[in-house]
């Protein structure tokens, strides 16, 4: 729009009419995260019992030397990948859509699913890029997230702007 951005603009989202829908999607993500943690804990307990290892070294030894550790790594990675795929499908463009257009949470999530359905390879690649970036940013004592998350946010906006106008099957648009 040719306007000069400033720090107050970053907080303009708090005044957005979509704030209720944004909160609804955020709560859905919190529920997904809780389900993921619960399933990870249930898998661990089914393989090793309810007593946690005393130290990180004990956990690493348990996972790398015990035969159940390989099962934990394989099944846990698969379950985690399914949760990550579900979250990607539900939210890849939901937040920018909610900020840009007058739609509700359901339409935003449905549109994200359709975007992934019609653009599987690029959006799955995008999910891998984001996952790798978040992992690397977190490995740097979370300081790297301050660099990578704004970049991903900006890139996601451009991804949304590229995808949504091309899709003709969205409801509510």
C-alpha positions as CSV (number, residue, x, y, z in Angstrom):
1,X,0.0,0.0,0.0
2,X,3.1,2.2,0.0
3,X,2.8,3.0,3.7
4,X,5.9,3.0,6.0
5,X,5.6,0.2,8.5
6,X,6.3,0.7,12.2
7,X,6.3,-1.3,15.4
8,X,2.7,-0.4,16.2
9,X,1.6,-2.1,13.0
10,X,2.8,-5.4,14.3
11,X,0.2,-5.2,17.1
12,X,-2.6,-4.1,14.8
13,X,-3.6,-7.8,14.6
14,X,-5.0,-7.5,18.1
15,X,-7.6,-5.1,16.8
16,X,-8.5,-7.4,13.8
17,X,-12.1,-8.5,13.4
18,X,-10.7,-12.0,12.8
19,X,-9.2,-12.1,16.3
20,X,-11.9,-14.6,17.5
21,X,-11.2,-16.9,14.6
22,X,-7.5,-16.6,15.1
23,X,-7.9,-17.6,18.7
24,X,-10.1,-20.5,17.7
25,X,-7.4,-21.8,15.4
26,X,-4.8,-21.2,18.1
27,X,-6.8,-23.2,20.6
28,X,-7.2,-26.0,18.0
29,X,-3.4,-26.0,17.7
30,X,-3.0,-26.2,21.5
31,X,-5.4,-29.2,21.5
32,X,-3.3,-30.8,18.7
33,X,-0.1,-30.2,20.7
34,X,-1.7,-31.7,23.9
35,X,-2.8,-34.7,21.9
36,X,0.7,-35.1,20.5
37,X,2.3,-34.9,23.9
38,X,-0.2,-37.3,25.3
39,X,0.4,-39.8,22.5
40,X,4.2,-39.5,22.9
41,X,3.9,-40.1,26.7
42,X,1.5,-43.1,26.1
43,X,4.0,-44.6,23.6
44,X,6.9,-44.2,26.0
45,X,5.0,-45.7,28.9
46,X,3.8,-48.6,26.8
47,X,7.4,-49.4,26.0
48,X,9.3,-48.5,29.1
49,X,6.8,-48.2,31.9
50,X,5.7,-45.1,33.9
51,X,9.0,-44.5,35.6
52,X,11.0,-41.8,33.7
53,X,14.7,-42.0,33.4
54,X,16.6,-40.0,36.0
55,X,18.9,-38.1,33.6
56,X,19.1,-37.1,30.0
57,X,22.1,-39.5,29.6
58,X,19.9,-42.4,30.9
59,X,17.2,-41.5,28.4
60,X,19.7,-41.5,25.5
61,X,21.1,-44.8,26.7
62,X,17.6,-46.3,27.0
63,X,16.6,-45.2,23.5
64,X,19.8,-46.2,21.8
65,X,20.6,-49.5,23.5
66,X,17.2,-51.0,24.4
67,X,15.3,-52.8,21.5
68,X,12.2,-50.9,22.6
69,X,14.2,-47.7,22.0
70,X,14.2,-48.4,18.2
71,X,10.5,-49.0,18.3
72,X,10.1,-45.7,20.2
73,X,12.1,-43.9,17.6
74,X,10.4,-45.4,14.6
75,X,6.8,-45.3,15.9
76,X,7.3,-41.9,17.6
77,X,8.7,-40.4,14.5
78,X,5.8,-41.7,12.5
79,X,3.2,-40.5,14.9
80,X,4.9,-37.1,15.2
81,X,5.0,-36.9,11.4
82,X,1.3,-37.5,11.2
83,X,0.6,-34.8,13.7
84,X,2.9,-32.4,11.8
85,X,1.1,-33.2,8.5
86,X,-2.3,-32.6,10.1
87,X,-1.2,-29.2,11.5
88,X,0.4,-28.3,8.2
89,X,-2.8,-29.2,6.3
90,X,-5.0,-27.2,8.7
91,X,-2.9,-24.1,9.0
92,X,-0.5,-23.6,6.1
93,X,-2.4,-20.5,4.9
94,X,-5.2,-20.2,7.6
95,X,-3.7,-17.3,9.5
96,X,-2.9,-15.0,6.5
97,X,-6.4,-15.8,5.1
98,X,-8.0,-14.9,8.4
99,X,-6.1,-11.6,8.4
100,X,-6.8,-10.8,4.8
101,X,-10.4,-11.8,4.2
102,X,-13.6,-11.9,6.2
103,X,-13.9,-15.6,6.7
104,X,-14.2,-17.8,9.8
105,X,-11.9,-20.4,11.2
106,X,-13.7,-23.3,9.5
107,X,-13.3,-21.7,6.0
108,X,-9.7,-20.9,6.7
109,X,-8.9,-24.4,7.8
110,X,-10.8,-25.9,4.9
111,X,-9.0,-23.6,2.5
112,X,-5.6,-24.7,3.9
113,X,-6.6,-28.3,3.3
114,X,-7.6,-27.5,-0.3
115,X,-4.3,-25.7,-0.8
116,X,-2.4,-28.8,0.3
117,X,-4.6,-31.1,-1.7
118,X,-4.0,-29.1,-4.9
119,X,-0.3,-28.3,-4.3
120,X,1.0,-31.4,-2.5
121,X,4.6,-31.5,-3.4
122,X,5.4,-27.8,-2.9
123,X,3.5,-27.5,0.3
124,X,5.0,-30.7,1.8
125,X,8.4,-29.4,0.8
126,X,7.5,-26.1,2.6
127,X,6.5,-28.1,5.7
128,X,9.9,-29.8,5.7
129,X,11.7,-26.5,5.2
130,X,9.7,-25.0,8.1
131,X,10.4,-28.0,10.3
132,X,14.1,-28.0,9.6
133,X,14.2,-24.2,10.2
134,X,12.4,-24.5,13.5
135,X,14.7,-27.3,14.6
136,X,17.8,-25.4,13.7
137,X,16.5,-22.2,15.3
138,X,15.6,-24.2,18.5
139,X,19.0,-25.9,18.6
140,X,20.6,-22.5,18.8
141,X,19.1,-22.0,22.3
142,X,15.9,-20.7,20.6
143,X,17.7,-17.5,19.6
144,X,17.6,-18.6,16.0
145,X,13.8,-18.5,16.1
146,X,14.0,-14.8,16.4
147,X,15.6,-14.8,13.0
148,X,13.8,-17.6,11.2
149,X,10.2,-17.0,12.4
150,X,9.8,-13.6,10.9
151,X,11.3,-14.9,7.6
152,X,8.8,-17.8,7.6
153,X,5.9,-15.4,8.4
154,X,6.8,-13.2,5.5
155,X,7.3,-16.1,3.2
156,X,4.0,-17.6,4.3
157,X,2.2,-14.4,3.4
158,X,3.6,-14.6,-0.1
159,X,2.7,-18.2,-0.3
160,X,-0.8,-17.4,0.7
161,X,-1.1,-14.5,-1.8
162,X,0.2,-16.9,-4.6
163,X,-2.1,-19.8,-3.7
164,X,-5.5,-18.4,-2.8
165,X,-6.4,-16.3,-5.9
166,X,-5.6,-19.4,-8.1
167,X,-8.1,-21.6,-6.1
168,X,-11.6,-21.4,-7.4
169,X,-13.2,-24.0,-5.1
170,X,-13.1,-22.1,-1.8
171,X,-16.3,-21.4,-0.1
172,X,-17.0,-18.1,1.4
173,X,-14.7,-16.1,-0.9
